[in-house]
């Protein structure tokens, strides 16, 4: 489900975050350049730079001036914690309310997953 109300730089941030969490970029790996990622995503390089800056501000990447941007040590676990907290605070509550409205319990949902 795409969130069309989300700013583009946050959508790009989510793509990068998922790539780190999925192991596409491991700790110590170099991320694509701003220009390369912008071309790949058909986005404005300034928008990509804003997304990358967020990662830098959060200590998830390290910049080697003139070389590139690398996934920082500990970034995967820190990012996993940040994403988990965001899920529990912003995504899960409305999902749980909808489940309660339609009479679907988390236990039933998990039981269906195992079947």
C-alpha positions, -999 to +999 in steps of 0.1 A: +000+000+000+017+032-012+014+063+009+008+090-017+008+117+011+043+109+021+070+133+008+093+119-019+124+122+003+108+100+029+097+075+003+134+074-009+145+071+027+122+041+031+137+024+000+172+029+014+162+017+049+146-014+034+177-021+014+198-019+046+174-041+066+171-066+038+209-069+035+213-054+001+237-029+017+256-044+047+274-024+073+305-010+057+291-011+022+290+020+000+256+034-009+250+044-045+260+080-052+233+107-050+233+110-088+232+072-094+203+067-069+184+097-083+187+082-118+176+048-106+146+062-088+139+089-113+141+115-086+157+149-082+193+146-069+185+173-042+156+151-029+179+121-027+205+142-009+179+152+016+171+115+022+208+107+026+212+136+049+186+121+072+207+089+075+238+109+081+221+130+109+208+097+125+243+082+125+233+054+101+258+063+074+293+077+074+307+100+047+342+097+034+346+130+016+354+126-020+349+088-018+313+081-009+287+073+018+290+040+037+265+022+060+278+027+095+287+000+120+256-008+141+233+009+115+212-022+109+202-028+145+197+009+151+175+011+120+156-020+130+148-005+164+137+028+148+115+010+123+100-012+151+092+018+172+076+036+143+055+005+135+043+002+170+035+039+174+021+048+140+011+017+120-001-009+144-027+011+164-049+018+134-045-018+121-055-031+156-085-008+156-096-021+122-091-057+133-113-050+164-140-035+142-142-066+120-139-091+149-104-103+139-080-111+168-043-111+165-043-147+176-066-156+147-044-137+123-013-155+135-030-189+134-040-182+098-004-174+090+008-208+103-018-227+083 
